[in-house]
Amino acid sequence: MIVLYMIIIGFAILAAGISGIATSKNFLVIMFSIELIIIAASLIGLTLYSSYGGDIILLLISIWSIASVELIAAIALYRYLVKSGNGLDVSKLSKYKG
């Protein structure tokens, strides 16, 4: 029964992340929403993986490495946007089109 609750919570977090991406134009809110989607996928994956008796440590290490790479990419993009004078409004990114 706890597996079902964890999957429902995971899908609720996933829905919050998707709605944050769909409704916001702020870079930080979009990055936070992406992080929510990663957390939801991790929660659902961990729940399903542990319910079948797998080695959870290897799965956790892989999820944390993916999240750290995503965070490094977000920090680099944020610094680039602020340094270029664009700020954090995603709607102004059209001037970077090729």
Summary of the structure (lengths in Angstrom):
residues: 98
radius of gyration: 16.6
end to end distance: 51.8
largest distance: 51.8
contacts: 255
relative contact order: 0.13
helix: 84%
strand: 2%
